[in-house]
Amino acid sequence: MGPAWTDLKILGIILAAAVALVALAVVFGGPLLADGVEALAPGVGIKEAAKWSFGTTVVLFIVFAIAAGDSLIGELQFMLGGFFAFFLIITVLIAWAF
């Protein structure tokens, strides 16, 4: 019965952290979204799209690297190629759509 309680404690901590993150997102999300909407209102040029694309691509590839486990060392050449391809495509799509 010991290990089951520790598993439930860990689950409780994870759920509490998730609730805290959602609460922070609700509290701070409004002003952040308002700034984002204001920045995108007049339209986005290629320079502004490149900034948004770089941030999006970095976050996306950090998630990919964490999910893959050893891809930061074992498959760096593929990560870099994918990074530049994603960066180019997302930059063009953001500039085109907005």
NORWO-V988315 format. One record per pair of residues at least 6 apart in sequence whose ideal C-beta (glycine too) atoms are under 7 Angstrom apart, sorted by the first residue. I is the first residue (numbers start at 0). J is the second residue. D is the distance in Angstrom with one decimal. If there is no record, write none. Layout:
i = [I;I]
j = [J;J]
d = [D;D]
This chain:
i = [39;42;43;43;43;44;45;45;48;48;48;49;51;52;52;52;52;53;55;56;56;56;56;59;60;60;63;64;64;64;70]
j = [97;97;93;94;97;94;90;94;90;93;94;90;93;86;89;90;93;86;89;82;85;86;89;85;78;82;70;70;71;78;78]
d = [5.6;6.3;6.2;6.2;4.2;6.8;7.0;4.8;5.1;4.0;3.9;5.0;5.5;5.6;4.1;4.0;5.7;6.4;5.8;6.0;4.8;4.8;6.1;6.7;6.3;5.5;6.9;5.1;5.1;6.7;5.8]
